[in-house]
Amino acid sequence: MTGTKIPLVTDLDGTLVRGDTLVKGVRLLLCHRPWLAPLLPFWVLGGRPFFKRKLAAWSARACGRMPLNRSVLDLLAQAAAQGRPICLATAADESVAAVMVRRWPRFDAVMATTAGHNLKSGNKADALVRRYGEQGFDYIGDSPADLAVWKKARVAYVIGNDGLYEKALAVNARAVLVEPEWIC
């Protein structure tokens, strides 16, 4: 695979959209269906994938309205112009990822949390390595959970956090700090 054909993979929460779709989904649920609040602890007990699935409709609704990161959109557009595949890889539920694909329909691939598998941190890193190979993709993220992914990526793009950027450099010498620019 040549350098220009290496996929560019982006995270969703805090990276492509401002904030966390799950948190925003909980807020929407509590605003519109407050009588469901007592169920939240039971949903949490079902595990992260189950919790995300129960809140998926609310999180998806929130995702459709969250500000986008122009810096990430520009990186994705540049990669697409170079003929590089573009992938969305998110720990959000797959229905939330589907909303993002409708908002920005240029993704070649989508990976997300499913009913039985939480696509976060090491799980995401393993899935991306299975799909693209170790050092076979570049990854844009914003969270300490992304350190496992950056370790396996060719280039680690870190969204606007100097402390996290230093940690990313410790696992990937090709880390790049990207300042976010949020747009509606």
Phi, psi and chi 1 to 4 in degrees:
 res  aa     phi    psi   chi1   chi2   chi3   chi4
   1 MET       -  127.1 -173.0  178.5  -53.4      -
   2 THR   -78.3  161.2   65.3      -      -      -
   3 GLY   -58.3  -32.9      -      -      -      -
   4 THR   -78.9  -13.8   59.0      -      -      -
   5 LYS  -101.8    1.4  -61.2  -59.9  179.0 -169.3
   6 ILE   -68.3  127.8  -71.0 -177.5      -      -
   7 PRO   -61.2  146.7  -20.1   30.6      -      -
   8 LEU  -106.1  120.6 -179.8   57.6      -      -
   9 VAL  -111.5  135.6 -179.6      -      -      -
  10 THR  -124.0  146.1 -173.5      -      -      -
  11 ASP   -79.2  169.6 -173.3   22.8      -      -
  12 LEU  -102.8  -69.3  178.6   63.7      -      -
  13 ASP   -64.5  123.2  -65.3  -36.8      -      -
  14 GLY    76.8   -5.1      -      -      -      -
  15 THR  -115.4  -67.3  -59.5      -      -      -
  16 LEU   -85.9  -35.6 -176.2   54.2      -      -
  17 VAL  -116.7  150.3  -63.1      -      -      -
  18 ARG   -79.9  120.2 -175.0  176.4 -160.8  165.4
  19 GLY    98.7 -169.7      -      -      -      -
  20 ASP  -115.4  120.7 -174.4  -48.3      -      -
  21 THR   -63.0  -32.9   56.5      -      -      -
  22 LEU   -68.1  -45.5 -174.4   62.1      -      -
  23 VAL   -61.8  -45.0  170.4      -      -      -
  24 LYS   -64.3  -35.6  -59.8  -85.9 -172.4 -174.4
  25 GLY   -64.7  -41.2      -      -      -      -
  26 VAL   -61.1  -44.4  168.9      -      -      -
  27 ARG   -61.4  -43.5  -73.4 -176.4 -174.5  148.5
  28 LEU   -62.7  -44.6  -85.4  176.4      -      -
  29 LEU   -58.1  -46.7  172.1   86.6      -      -
  30 LEU   -66.6  -32.2  -66.5  175.0      -      -
  31 CYS   -71.4  -41.0  -74.8      -      -      -
  32 HIS   -98.1  -23.9  -64.6  -82.1      -      -
  33 ARG  -139.2   60.2  -55.9  -79.7 -167.5  -78.0
  34 PRO   -59.3  -24.6   18.3  -27.3      -      -
  35 TRP   -67.9  -12.0   57.2   87.3      -      -
  36 LEU   -85.9   -7.6  -66.8  176.5      -      -
  37 ALA   -52.0  -41.9      -      -      -      -
  38 PRO   -62.5  -17.2  -22.1   32.0      -      -
  39 LEU   -80.6  -21.9  -64.8  176.2      -      -
  40 LEU   -53.7  -46.8  -69.5  173.6      -      -
  41 PRO   -61.2  -34.5  -20.7   29.9      -      -
  42 PHE   -69.8  -36.5  -63.8  102.2      -      -
  43 TRP   -65.3  -39.1  -65.6  -10.5      -      -
  44 VAL   -61.7  -40.5  169.4      -      -      -
  45 LEU   -62.1  -22.0  -71.5  173.2      -      -
  46 GLY   -75.3   -4.4      -      -      -      -
  47 GLY    99.3  160.7      -      -      -      -
  48 ARG   -57.4  -48.7  -65.3  -77.1  -72.7  178.9
  49 PRO   -59.6  -40.2  -24.6   34.3      -      -
  50 PHE   -65.2  -45.2  179.9   78.0      -      -
  51 PHE   -59.4  -46.4 -176.2   62.5      -      -
  52 LYS   -62.4  -38.6  -70.1  175.6 -178.5 -176.8
  53 ARG   -66.3  -41.4 -179.2   57.9   48.6  110.5
  54 LYS   -64.1  -30.9  -66.0  -57.9  -82.2 -176.4
  55 LEU   -98.8    3.8  -72.3  160.9      -      -
  56 ALA   -56.4  -43.8      -      -      -      -
  57 ALA   -63.0  -39.2      -      -      -      -
  58 TRP   -72.2  -41.6  -61.3   98.6      -      -
  59 SER   -65.7  -38.2  -63.1      -      -      -
  60 ALA   -64.4  -42.4      -      -      -      -
  61 ARG   -60.9  -42.9 -172.5  171.7  164.0 -170.7
  62 ALA   -63.8  -43.0      -      -      -      -
  63 CYS   -58.5  -35.5 -179.1      -      -      -
  64 GLY   -65.2  -16.6      -      -      -      -
  65 ARG  -114.7   -6.2  -61.5 -174.0 -134.0  162.4
  66 MET   -74.3  144.2  -66.1  170.0   78.4      -
  67 PRO   -60.2  143.8  -22.4   32.3      -      -
  68 LEU   -96.7  158.0  -62.6  173.0      -      -
  69 ASN   -96.9  106.8 -173.1  -18.6      -      -
  70 ARG   -60.4  -34.2 -178.2 -173.7  -48.8 -108.6
  71 SER   -60.4  -42.2  -58.9      -      -      -
  72 VAL   -71.8  -43.4  172.5      -      -      -
  73 LEU   -57.8  -39.3  -69.4  173.7      -      -
  74 ASP   -64.9  -42.8  -71.8  -12.5      -      -
  75 LEU   -61.6  -42.7  -74.1  169.5      -      -
  76 LEU   -65.4  -42.3  -63.9  173.3      -      -
  77 ALA   -65.1  -40.9      -      -      -      -
  78 GLN   -62.4  -43.6  -70.3  166.6    8.9      -
  79 ALA   -63.3  -43.2      -      -      -      -
  80 ALA   -62.6  -39.4      -      -      -      -
  81 ALA   -64.0  -27.2      -      -      -      -
  82 GLN   -85.3    0.0  -64.1  167.5   -8.6      -
  83 GLY    83.4   12.3      -      -      -      -
  84 ARG   -81.7  140.3  -66.0  173.9   61.9 -171.3
  85 PRO   -65.3  146.7  -17.7   28.6      -      -
  86 ILE  -117.8  129.2  -54.2  -60.5      -      -
  87 CYS  -128.6  137.4  176.7      -      -      -
  88 LEU   -99.1  121.1  174.1   64.1      -      -
  89 ALA  -126.3  110.9      -      -      -      -
  90 THR  -134.1  148.7  178.0      -      -      -
  91 ALA   -81.0   -6.7      -      -      -      -
  92 ALA   -68.0  158.8      -      -      -      -
  93 ASP   -60.0  151.2 -174.3   79.1      -      -
  94 GLU   -59.8  -29.1   58.5 -167.1  -15.6      -
  95 SER   -71.3  -29.1   61.9      -      -      -
  96 VAL   -70.2  -42.8  177.7      -      -      -
  97 ALA   -59.7  -37.9      -      -      -      -
  98 ALA   -61.7  -37.2      -      -      -      -
  99 VAL   -64.0  -41.7  168.2      -      -      -
 100 MET   -64.6  -37.2 -170.6   63.5 -120.0      -
 101 VAL   -64.9  -35.1  170.2      -      -      -
 102 ARG   -69.5  -34.3  -75.2 -167.8  -64.9  -82.6
 103 ARG   -70.7  -39.4  -85.4 -173.6   86.3 -180.0
 104 TRP  -133.3   86.6 -160.3   79.8      -      -
 105 PRO   -80.9   30.0   27.7  -31.9      -      -
 106 ARG  -102.7    8.0  -63.5  174.1   65.2 -177.0
 107 PHE   -73.8  137.0  -70.1  105.3      -      -
 108 ASP   -88.5  -23.9  -61.3  -60.2      -      -
 109 ALA  -149.9  152.7      -      -      -      -
 110 VAL  -137.3  133.0  176.7      -      -      -
 111 MET  -128.9  134.2  -58.4  167.4   72.7      -
 112 ALA  -153.5  170.5      -      -      -      -
 113 THR   -66.2  135.7  -69.5      -      -      -
 114 THR  -114.1  179.7   59.4      -      -      -
 115 ALA   -53.0  -35.2      -      -      -      -
 116 GLY  -115.7    5.6      -      -      -      -
 117 HIS  -143.5  117.0 -173.3   69.9      -      -
 118 ASN   -86.7  113.0 -170.7   25.4      -      -
 119 LEU   -87.1   73.5 -164.3   73.6      -      -
 120 LYS  -134.6  146.5 -173.5  170.1 -176.5  173.6
 121 SER    52.9 -117.8 -165.6      -      -      -
 122 GLY   -61.2  -35.6      -      -      -      -
 123 ASN   -63.2  -41.1  -71.3  -20.5      -      -
 124 LYS   -67.5  -43.9 -173.8 -175.0  -69.1 -172.6
 125 ALA   -58.1  -47.1      -      -      -      -
 126 ASP   -61.7  -43.0  -67.6  -15.6      -      -
 127 ALA   -64.5  -40.5      -      -      -      -
 128 LEU   -69.1  -37.6  -72.7  167.1      -      -
 129 VAL   -66.0  -40.6  167.6      -      -      -
 130 ARG   -60.9  -38.9  -83.3 -166.4  -58.2  -81.7
 131 ARG   -78.7  -43.3 -178.5  173.9 -134.8  151.3
 132 TYR  -117.8  -12.2  -58.9  118.1      -      -
 133 GLY    89.8  155.6      -      -      -      -
 134 GLU   -65.8  133.3 -167.1  157.9  -24.4      -
 135 GLN    64.5   17.1  -53.9 -100.4  -42.1      -
 136 GLY   -98.2   12.4      -      -      -      -
 137 PHE  -154.4  156.8   60.7   94.9      -      -
 138 ASP  -105.7  146.5  -63.4  -17.7      -      -
 139 TYR  -133.2  132.6 -178.2   74.7      -      -
 140 ILE  -107.4  123.8  -49.2  168.3      -      -
 141 GLY  -150.3  179.9      -      -      -      -
 142 ASP  -141.4    5.1   73.0  -56.2      -      -
 143 SER  -130.1  153.7  161.0      -      -      -
 144 PRO   -56.4  -28.3  -27.3   35.8      -      -
 145 ALA   -62.3  -21.4      -      -      -      -
 146 ASP   -80.6   -9.5  -66.5  -39.3      -      -
 147 LEU   -57.5  -39.1  -72.0  164.9      -      -
 148 ALA   -63.2  -34.9      -      -      -      -
 149 VAL   -75.7  -45.8 -177.5      -      -      -
 150 TRP   -59.1  -32.6  -72.6  -37.2      -      -
 151 LYS   -62.0  -31.3 -174.1  175.0 -176.6  178.1
 152 LYS   -95.7  -10.8  -57.2  -68.9 -175.9  178.4
 153 ALA   -83.8  160.0      -      -      -      -
 154 ARG   -73.8  -49.5 -177.2 -175.0   72.5  137.3
 155 VAL  -125.4  137.0  176.5      -      -      -
 156 ALA  -108.9  112.1      -      -      -      -
 157 TYR   -95.3  122.3  -68.2   95.8      -      -
 158 VAL  -110.3  123.6 -178.2      -      -      -
 159 ILE   -82.4  111.8  -61.2  -58.6      -      -
 160 GLY    40.1   44.0      -      -      -      -
 161 ASN  -141.1  104.6 -178.3  -35.9      -      -
 162 ASP   -59.6  -42.1  -69.4  -26.8      -      -
 163 GLY   -63.8  -43.3      -      -      -      -
 164 LEU   -68.8  -35.5 -174.5   57.7      -      -
 165 TYR   -58.9  -42.9  170.6   67.0      -      -
 166 GLU   -61.3  -41.1  -66.5  -60.7  -36.5      -
 167 LYS   -66.8  -38.2  -69.3  177.5 -177.1  176.0
 168 ALA   -64.5  -39.7      -      -      -      -
 169 LEU   -60.4  -31.8  -85.0  173.7      -      -
 170 ALA   -68.0  -26.1      -      -      -      -
 171 VAL  -106.3  -15.2  -60.3      -      -      -
 172 ASN  -150.4  109.6 -172.9  -38.2      -      -
 173 ALA   -65.0  -13.8      -      -      -      -
 174 ARG  -101.6   35.1  -64.4 -176.5   72.8 -173.4
 175 ALA   -75.1  144.6      -      -      -      -
 176 VAL  -130.9  128.9  176.1      -      -      -
 177 LEU   -86.0  129.8 -176.6   62.0      -      -
 178 VAL  -121.3  122.5  177.3      -      -      -
 179 GLU   -81.2  129.0  -69.4  -58.9  -36.4      -
 180 PRO   -74.2  150.3   26.1  -31.5      -      -
 181 GLU  -135.2  101.2 -178.4 -175.6  -14.9      -
 182 TRP   -83.5  132.2  -57.1  106.7      -      -
 183 ILE  -130.1  155.0   58.0  171.9      -      -
 184 CYS   -84.7      -  -66.9      -      -      -
